[in-house]
C-alpha cells in the first residue's frame, strides 16, 4: 500500500467554521469605520455644495478620509502598546494636540498633491481656500476623534472593572453559599446518628430501618450537592423523606400534612431550605411528658411572583435560647439574603399554641 493509499483512509478534516466578517472585526475598527463613514458623508455633502462639483467632492473626500482612517488606526495601535493609564494626565493634552496638528499637516499635504495632479483648473482651484483650510478641518476632526477615543476607553475600562468586581462578588457569594450548604450535612448526620444510637439497645430493627432511610436521604443530598437550588416539589419530597426517618422514632406521635399549590411546585428554592425548620419542629415540638402528638403542617402557595411557605407545629418559641437550632435558622437567613437580596422575608413567631415559620420569596434566585 502506498503512502497515497494511507491517506485515503484518514477521516476528512472538518472545515473550520468561519464567522461573519463583522463578527471577526474588533469593536474599535467597527466604531472607527462607522465614524469615518459619517465624516465622509458629511464631507461629500459640504464639499459638493462648496465646490459645485460632486465628482470633485467625492474624489477629494475618499482620498483624504481614507488617510484619516489609516492615521487613526495607527494611533490606536500605538496607544494599545502603552500601559494603563496610557499617558500621565498632564502630558495628555499637549501630546494629543501635537498629534492632531501632525495629522492635519499630512492631510494638507495630500490635498495639495491632489490639487496639483488633478484639480489644476476649475471651481476647485478657485474655491480651495488655501492650504490652511484642510489642515484646520482635519486637525479639528482628529481632536474630536481623540476626545471620543479616550472617553470611550475610560468608559470601557470602568465597565470592565465593574464587571470584574461583580464577578468577584458573585464568586464570593457562591463560595459562601456552598459553605452554608455544606454545614447542613454534618448537622443532620450528627442528629440522625444520635437518634439511631438511642434506638439500637431497645429497638435494633427500627434502628436498622432508620439507617436505611438515612442512607436514602443522604443519597438525595449527594445527588444535589452541586446544585444550590431545586424545585419546591423536590424539596417537599426531601422533607417527606426526612420526616419518615423521624416517624420511625416517634411512631404515630408524628404526622405531617403538606398543602402544595400546583403553581408553586416548579418554583425554584434554595436546596434543603426546609430541613432546618423541620428539625426544629421535631426537636422542640414533641413533648414526651405530655404525650401530645406532633402535627406538622407545611403550606406553599404563589401570589403573582411571590412564593409563600409556612411551616407550623405545636410548641413554644424561645428566640433568646442559644442552641444548634439557632444556628440552623441563621443558616437559612443568610442563604435567603444571598439568594434573594431585598426580596425575601423570613420570620419565626409564636401564634397561639403553635410555632409558625414563614418564608416569602419574590422573583427568581440570584444563584441557581
PyMOL commands that set and color helices and strands:
alter all, ss='L'
color gray80, all
select helices_A, chain A and resi 3-8+21-24+27-51+54-80+89-118+123-127+132-200+204-223+232-253+262-264+275-285+324-339
alter helices_A, ss='H'
color red, helices_A
select strands_A, chain A and resi 229-231+254-260+268-270+294-303+306-314+344-351+354-362
alter strands_A, ss='S'
color yellow, strands_A
deselect
rebuild
show_as cartoon
